[in-house]
Amino acid sequence: MSESHSPAEGGLHAPSAPPRRGPTTDLDPSGQVTQKEPDRADRQFLNYAFYKLDPAFRRLPADERESAQKQFEALIERWSSRDDFLMRTYSLVGLRADVDFMLWRISKDVACFQDMQAELNRTTLGAYLQQPYSYLALQKRSMYVNRIEGSGHGLEMLPGEGKYLFVYPFIKTRAWYDLSPHARQGMMDEHISAAGPFKDVRINTSYSYGIDDQEFVVSFDCDYPQEFVDLVGRLRYTEASLYTLRDTPMFTCAKADIATILSQLV
């Protein structure tokens, strides 16, 4: 019978660990201890703007509706072609009762959102639109995954690759921030590991501290709603989920061009 040895004994060696790509845990994520300087570098702001059409618009004469649709469509296409602006359009017709469509707008200057909204307000169709929800957030690198290559949490993003986008505002409990950095990192490692098999679901986490009511806006980009349902169900079993204060309302958004959306509305 051969004699067994532990890795610590001579003659046998444990497999070498993969090289680390960076610090395992950020011990000062807030910058409070090290007094990190404010970051004024250009970053992308995100706006998820949801709209609801007043049914009165459908009672207008057909020629007035057609003219209003063409005016609105031209405005959307003009803004979509700008070099300093990214926009994706989504339909929620038949998927949610309180909203009809969503504009996902991305820019390094929040004034772009204001300027575009002012133009929308001045259109004929804009006079019949309500805005039940609008979320503002800022793109920044996650402190929990920035050491992992290909994590999908970069500072520049290309949105709207999937057929569907699942969006919701997100708030952690105050108890989460009272945990040690190592405790939070351990929970997020479990969270990230649980989501590992769902490689076709792309997450975009953006930060709203101080600029909107929520702390984060989370959006998941994918082609299969059933896959996202299974992912969210699995994440409910992770320890980090115990520290979720609010993650509603949740929106299922189907990618569609503005012409298709307007045809669904009228």
TALINTA-V5180 format. One record per residue. N is the residue number from 1. RES is the residue in one letter. PSI is psi as a letter, one per 30 degrees, with the letter a starting at -180 (NA if undefined). BURIAL is # if it has 16 or more other ideal C-beta (glycine too) atoms within 10 Angstrom, else .. Layout:
BEGIN
n = (N N)
res = (RES RES)
psi = (PSI PSI)
burial = (BURIAL BURIAL)
END
This chain:
BEGIN
n = (1 2 3 4 5 6 7 8 9 10 11 12 13 14 15 16 17 18 19 20 21 22 23 24 25 26 27 28 29 30 31 32 33 34 35 36 37 38 39 40 41 42 43 44 45 46 47 48 49 50 51 52 53 54 55 56 57 58 59 60 61 62 63 64 65 66 67 68 69 70 71 72 73 74 75 76 77 78 79 80 81 82 83 84 85 86 87 88 89 90 91 92 93 94 95 96 97 98 99 100 101 102 103 104 105 106 107 108 109 110 111 112 113 114 115 116 117 118 119 120 121 122 123 124 125 126 127 128 129 130 131 132 133 134 135 136 137 138 139 140 141 142 143 144 145 146 147 148 149 150 151 152 153 154 155 156 157 158 159 160 161 162 163 164 165 166 167 168 169 170 171 172 173 174 175 176 177 178 179 180 181 182 183 184 185 186 187 188 189 190 191 192 193 194 195 196 197 198 199 200 201 202 203 204 205 206 207 208 209 210 211 212 213 214 215 216 217 218 219 220 221 222 223 224 225 226 227 228 229 230 231 232 233 234 235 236 237 238 239 240 241 242 243 244 245 246 247 248 249 250 251 252 253 254 255 256 257 258 259 260 261 262 263 264 265 266)
res = (M S E S H S P A E G G L H A P S A P P R R G P T T D L D P S G Q V T Q K E P D R A D R Q F L N Y A F Y K L D P A F R R L P A D E R E S A Q K Q F E A L I E R W S S R D D F L M R T Y S L V G L R A D V D F M L W R I S K D V A C F Q D M Q A E L N R T T L G A Y L Q Q P Y S Y L A L Q K R S M Y V N R I E G S G H G L E M L P G E G K Y L F V Y P F I K T R A W Y D L S P H A R Q G M M D E H I S A A G P F K D V R I N T S Y S Y G I D D Q E F V V S F D C D Y P Q E F V D L V G R L R Y T E A S L Y T L R D T P M F T C A K A D I A T I L S Q L V)
psi = (k l k l k l f f l k f k k k k k k k k k f a k e k j f i f f g e e f h k l k j g k k l k k k k j j k k k k k f f e f f l k e e e e e e e e e e e e e e e e e e f f k f g k k k k k k k g k f f k f f l e l k j j k k l f j f f e e e e e e e e e f f l e e e f g k l i e k k k k l k k l k k f f g f f k k g f g h l f k l j l h f l f l k k k k l k k l l f f e f f l l e e e e e e e e e e e e e e f e f i f g j k k j k l k g j f f l e l e l k k k k j l f j e e e e e e e e e e f f f l e f f f g k e k h l l k k j k k k k l e e e e e e f e NA)
burial = (. . . . . . . . . . . . . . . . . . . . . . . . # # . . . . . . . . . . . . . . . . # # # # # # # # # # # . . . # . . # . . . . # . . # # . . # # . # # . . # # . . . . # # # # # # # # # . . # . . # # # # # # # # # . . . . # # . . # # . . # . . # # # # . # # . . . # # # # # # # # . # # # # # . . . . . . # . . . # . # # . # . # # # # # # # # # . . . # . . . . . . . # # . # # # . # # . # # . . # . . # # # # # # # # . . . # . # # # # # # # # # . . . . # # . . # # . . # . . # . # . . # . . . # . . . # . # # # # . # . . # # . # # .)
END
